[in-house]
Structure formats: structure tokens, C-alpha cells
């Protein structure tokens, strides 16, 4: 099948490579413009642009998707495939290909429509999530679904690890369902929708008075971006990994024991890996060995 592919981050690279590998003709790749993506560097191409150029594919990098309407129309493609492109597609673009556009979305729609479905599912304590292949319409992830696959969210899994599993599952789903799109009738979404707003750094500030399970979800959902954080001695401290603990700590929430246990609203969490300001990640014991705490975490 002759395709136009729209995607930007690393999550969208494996599906693109898989489509090319199995023989689909990707006539055009549309991705976000080059931007500063690393501290201290100039502008960098998106991961999808890098992969597309390695594969010898034609690439467009519009500021707005409406800028490529003519280019997509003239590509001769039958279908557009979007994976984490990062922009809503305007009606003028949705109408230019014979089979329209489909999107690989990392949730079980209509739950978690929007920008950050993986992290929102984890923050909410969902037992499972999944991937859907849906038709793109003018709404926000409101289109009918061609197929889906569900998977449990594991107890110690980070958002980054879950993303990796969903990309693998989603790539398989895409390859299975794509040949059916021309003739299949997708199923309308059923149920109460929820919305996955963009992540905000401030909502990953750890409130140690909350239950341990809720704090654990914040830490896992923030890994690798944007990172859960607290303060220690007036400086920000990122918390990358922690484990539930059955032990108790005497003191108010945020009190840290000598071996890295932190008091929470209903018990304790064991810190495993942290990152002080302007330093690399380190085991919590290494941080405690070189840091004097004047009070509970999060108090200054």
C-alpha cells in the first residue's frame, strides 16, 4: 500500500521501520521541524526524520500540518498513518487521500484521549491500558476503531518501559490491521471518555503526605519525563526509582531514614535512585552519604 506517514518522537520510529520492512511504499514522511531537543545543543531533527532519512524516504517538516495538504495530495498515497505526530490534522488534509488517515493511539479508547495517555493511565492507577488503531476524524481521538490490544500495567513498570511495550504491541497491531482498512468497518467508541492532558512539571512534585501507592505512581509515571521531584535543603531532588516498603518511620511525611526510607501519609517508600540538582543520577545511598538533611523532604 502507498502511504503517507506522520510521526515525530522515538515511539513513532519502530512502526515506520516496520511498514517499510514489510513492503509498504511510504511516499512521504511528515514530522515536526528540527528543534532544540538536548541541553547545550543546536537544533536536532526529530527521531522520525532521522529514521526516514536513513531509509531514504522523502521528508516534510511543516510548522503546521495544513502546510502539506498539496504535497500529501500529490504523493499518490492511498492512506495516511499517524503515530504520535503531535498536531491535530485539519479537515482539508483529512480529505485528500482516498482511504483517509488512521492513528495508532496508546490507550484503550475512549479512555485517555489526548496527549499523554500512557502517563495518565499510570497516574490514575489503571490496571490495564493498550493500543488502538483508529480512523482520524475532526475530533480529538474520537474516531472509530479498527482494532485494539490490551495489556496490564505492571507494578514496578515506569512510563518509559510501558511506552516501549506499547510501541511493540502497536506495531504488530498496525501491520495486522492495515491491509483491512480499505474494506473493514471500524467500530465506534463506546463508554465515557477521559482526557489525557499534557504533562506539567509541577504536578510531578511529590506530596509526601499522600499514600505510598499514589506517590509510587507519580514516580513511575514521571520516568523518564518530566521526572518526579521533591526538595532537600532548598534544592530540587529528582526521584527516579522507589519501592513500596512495609517498614514504618517515626516522623512527619518526608522524613528520611539513614537507609533511604521516606515517611509517607500511610507508611513509607524506599528510595532507590535520585538526582540532585546539576548532578547525575545516583543510588540513594551515595546521595545520603554526601548530603546532610536538616528536615523532611519537600519542606524547603
N, C-alpha and C positions, 0 to 999 in steps of 0.2 A: 504494500500500500504506500502511496506517495503522501508524505506527512509534512506538516509544519510543527516544530517542537518549540514550546515556550517554557523556560525554566531558568533559575538563577543560582541557588545555593548548592552545596555539596549533595544534599538529598536528591537533587534532580539529575545528578551525573549518571548514576547506575542505570536508571531507566533509559536514558538517551543511548548509552553504550549498548544496552541490551537490544533496543529497537534496531540499531544499525547491525548488530551481530547476527540477528535472525533474518536480516534481509530486507527490512523496510527501507524505502527510499526517503530519507529525510532531506527535503528540498531546501529548507530554510530553518535556522535556529534563531529564535528571538530571545534575548536576555537583557538584563539590566545593564546600564552603561558602566564602564570602568569607574571604580571608586576607591577611595582610601579604605582598605579593609584590614590593614595591620598598622599597629602603632609605629610611628617613626618611618613610614614608607611613603612613597608616592602613590599614585593610583594603580590599582590592580584590576585585571579582568575578573569577571565572576568565574566560579568553578565551572559553570556550564560553558562559558565562552572558551575557557582553556581546553576543555574536553572536545568541544566542537571543532576547534582549530586543529587539534591533534588528529581528529577523524577526517579532516579535510572537508568539513561542511561549511556552507555559506552562513554567515552570522550577521544579524542586525541588532543594534543596541540602542533602541529609541528611548527617549526620556518618557514618552507616553505611548501606550500601545496603539492609539489611533494613528500614530505617525507611520505605521507599517501596513495600513489597510491595502494600499495599492500593491505593495511588494508581496504580501501574502496572497492576494488575488492572482497576481501574475506568476506565482510559483508553480501553478499547475497541481497543487496538492488537493487531495480529496478530503482530508481530515486534519484538524489541529489537535495536538496533545499538549496539555499544560500540566506541569509538576512544579509547585512552589514558585510560580513565576513572580509573584509579588505585586501584581496590579490586577484590578478588575478589567475585563475585556469589554470595550464599548459595543453597543449594538451594531454599529457599522462594520466592525471586524467580525462579529459572530455570524454575519450573513454572507460572507464572501466565499466560504468553502462548501462544496456540495453536501458533505456529511456533518458540517458544523465543527464543534470543538468538544473535547472531553477533558476532564480534570481528574488527576489522581489525588485524592484528599485523605489525609492521615487521621481519620476518625470514623466512627460509625454514625453516619448522618441519619437524622438531623441533629444528633448530639455533637456539639462543638464545631459549628460552622465558624469560619473566620481564620484569623492569622496564626494563632498559637494553639492548635488543638491538642498536640501531644502534651505540652506542659500543663494545659488547663485540665486535661483528664487526670493527670497525676496529682495536681494540687487539690482537686475535688475528691480524691480518694476513690476514683472509679476502679472497679475490679478488673475491667477489660476495656480495650479500645480496638482499633482495627484500621482498615483501609477501604475506601470506596472508589470505584471508577464511575463518575457521574457525568451527565451531559451538562455543559455550561450554558446557563441562560443569563438573563439580565440581573438576577438576584445574587445575593451573597451565599454561594454554596447551596442554592435551593433546587438545583436541577435533579431530574430523575436519575436513578442509579442502575447501571448495567450489571454490576456485581460488587461483592464485598467479601472481606475475610476478617474474622475476629481473632484476637489474641489476648491472653491475660497480661496484666501489668504485674511484673514480678516484684517481690517485696523489697529487694535491695537494688533494683534497677534504677539507673539515672535516666534523665530525659534523653541524653545523648545515646545511651545504649538502646533505649526504646526506639528512637529515631532510626537507628541502624537496622533493627529488626523489621520495622515497618517499611523501610525502603526495600528490603529484600522481599517481604511479602507482597508489597505493592508492585514491584517489578514483575513478579510472577503473575499477579492478577492482570496487569496491563497486557502482557504478552498473550495470556489466555483469552481475554475478553475482546481485544482489539479487532480480531477477524470477524467478530459477530456484530460489531457496531452498525454496519450497513443494513442489517436485516433484523436485528433484535429490537424489542420494545422495552425500554428501560422502565423500572418501577418507580412510581412517585414515592417520595419520602413520607413516612408515617411516624407520628409522635410529636411530642413537644420539643421544639428546637431550643438549644442552648448556644451561647455565643462565646467564642474564644478570642477575647480582646488581645491586642498586642501586649507583650510583657513590659512591665515597668520596673526599673531597678529598685524603686522604693518598696514595692510590695514583696521584695525578697529580703527585706530587713527582718531579722529573726526576733520574734517576741517570745522570750524565754518563759513567759507566764502561760503560754498556750500548752496544750497537751503534747507529749513527746511525739505521738504519731503525726500530728499536724506539722510540727517543726521538721520532722524527718521528711515529709513530703515536700516542704519548701526547699530543703537542701537538695533533694534528688531532682526536683523539677528545675532548679536553677543551675544544674550541672549539665552542659558546660556554659550555658549563657542564660541569664546575665551573672549568675553566681549569687548564692545566698550569703548574707553578710551580717556581722554584728560589730560592736566596737569594744576595744580593750584599751584602757588608758587614754581615751580620746582619739584613738586611731582605728581606722576601719580594718576589720579582720574578716576575710572571706572564709567560709566553711564549705569545703568541697565534699567531705565524706564524714558521716557519723553513723553510729549503730545504736539501735534501741538497747537499753540496759534495764535489768531488774533490780539493780542496786539503788539505794537511797542516799541522798546527800543532805546534810544539815545546812540550812541557809536559804536565803531567798532565791527565786529563779535567776539563773545566770551565774550562780556560784560555781566555781570550777575547783575540782579536787586536784590533787597532785598528779594523778594518773589520767587526767583528761575527761573525767565525768563532769557533766554540767547539769545542774538542777533545772528542772522544767516545772510546768504547772501541775503535773501529776506524777513526777518521778524523775528520770534522768536520761540523758543521751550520752553516749561515749563518742567524743570527738576522735577522728582518725586522721584527717588531712586538712590543714588550714593554710592560709596565705596572708601574711601580714602585708601592710602597705609597702609598695616598692620592692617587694621581695618575691622569691619563687615559692611555689607550693612546697610544703614540708610536712613530715609527720608531726602530730600534735606534741609528742614528747620532746622533739627537737625545739619546737617553739616555746614550750613551757620551760625548758632548760635555760633559755636565754631571755626570758621575759618575766618581769615581776608584776603580778596583778595586785592592784590597790583595791579592787572591789569586784562585784559581779560583772559579767559581760553585759554589754548593752547599756551601761549606766553612765558612760562618759566618753 
